Amino acid sequence: MQQKQVRIAQIFPDGSISGMTDMVLALRPAKKTNGFNDGWVAMAQNPLAELAQAKIGDQAMRVFLMLVATLDFENFLSVSQVELAKKLDMDKAALSRAMAKLVTEGVFIKGPKVGTRQTYRLNPSYGWKGSGISHKQALADRMKIANMKVAVDNGQLADAEESAEEDKQENLF
């Protein structure tokens, strides 16, 4: 590919010219988009199959789908139960029972309260909306809470946090 030489100069209001230099014009193609213009969530098939087999009920499944559709980056949720109940045409008590069932099943994890609003986070084992490195760290954090270990390539067991840190370091290069 032949490069075109371009002369660049700065012209001042008084007509003087400064900075005449030879430069190479480089064109960079536009960044490719992932095609998910309306949002995305990566979901894990096995936990979803287990959730379907758990027979959590239609209302809890509807709440699950609506909450996944409104996930913030890094799987955080801060939703008004009143607004959510209106969107789903469900009374607040039924919505509250459905949320309690999803928390009991481990699908959503309770977070801190923000004002009067309860926050939640989708369990990263079910799905993820965020960066890959953050997903590995979130999974490691969940495993650490459950006192689980990660098998590494050499057959040894390592703390989940150590394994996530090693993955993070590998991705830097």
Residue pairs with C-beta under 8 A, 6 or more apart in sequence:
3 24
3 25
4 24
4 25
5 22
5 23
5 24
6 22
6 23
6 24
6 25
7 20
7 21
7 22
7 23
8 19
8 20
8 21
8 23
9 17
9 18
9 19
9 20
9 21
10 17
10 18
10 19
11 17
12 18
34 40
39 69
39 129
40 129
41 68
41 71
41 127
41 128
41 129
42 127
42 128
42 129
43 68
43 126
43 127
44 125
44 126
44 127
47 123
47 125
47 126
48 126
48 127
51 64
51 105
51 107
51 126
54 105
56 64
56 98
56 101
56 102
56 105
57 98
57 101
59 90
59 94
59 95
59 97
59 98
60 97
60 98
60 101
60 102
62 88
62 90
62 98
63 84
63 88
63 90
63 95
63 98
63 99
63 102
64 102
64 107
66 84
66 87
66 88
67 77
67 79
67 84
67 102
67 108
67 120
67 122
68 122
68 127
70 77
70 79
71 77
71 122
71 127
71 129
72 78
72 129
73 129
73 130
74 121
74 129
74 130
74 134
74 138
75 121
75 122
75 124
75 127
75 128
75 129
75 130
75 138
76 111
76 119
76 120
76 121
77 108
77 119
77 120
77 121
77 122
78 114
78 117
78 119
78 120
79 117
79 120
80 117
81 92
81 95
81 96
81 99
81 118
82 92
84 95
85 91
85 92
85 94
85 95
88 95
90 98
99 108
99 120
102 108
103 109
103 110
103 120
106 123
107 122
107 123
107 126
108 120
108 121
108 122
108 123
109 120
109 121
109 122
109 123
110 118
110 119
110 120
111 118
111 119
111 120
111 121
112 119
113 119
122 128
122 129
123 142
124 135
124 138
124 139
124 142
125 139
125 142
128 135
128 138
130 138
132 171
133 167
133 168
133 171
136 164
136 167
136 168
137 164
137 168
139 160
139 164
140 150
140 160
140 161
140 163
140 164
141 160
141 161
143 149
143 150
143 160
144 159
144 160
144 161
148 160
149 157
149 158
149 159
149 160
150 157
150 158
150 159
150 160
150 162
150 163
151 157
151 158
152 158
152 163
152 166
158 166
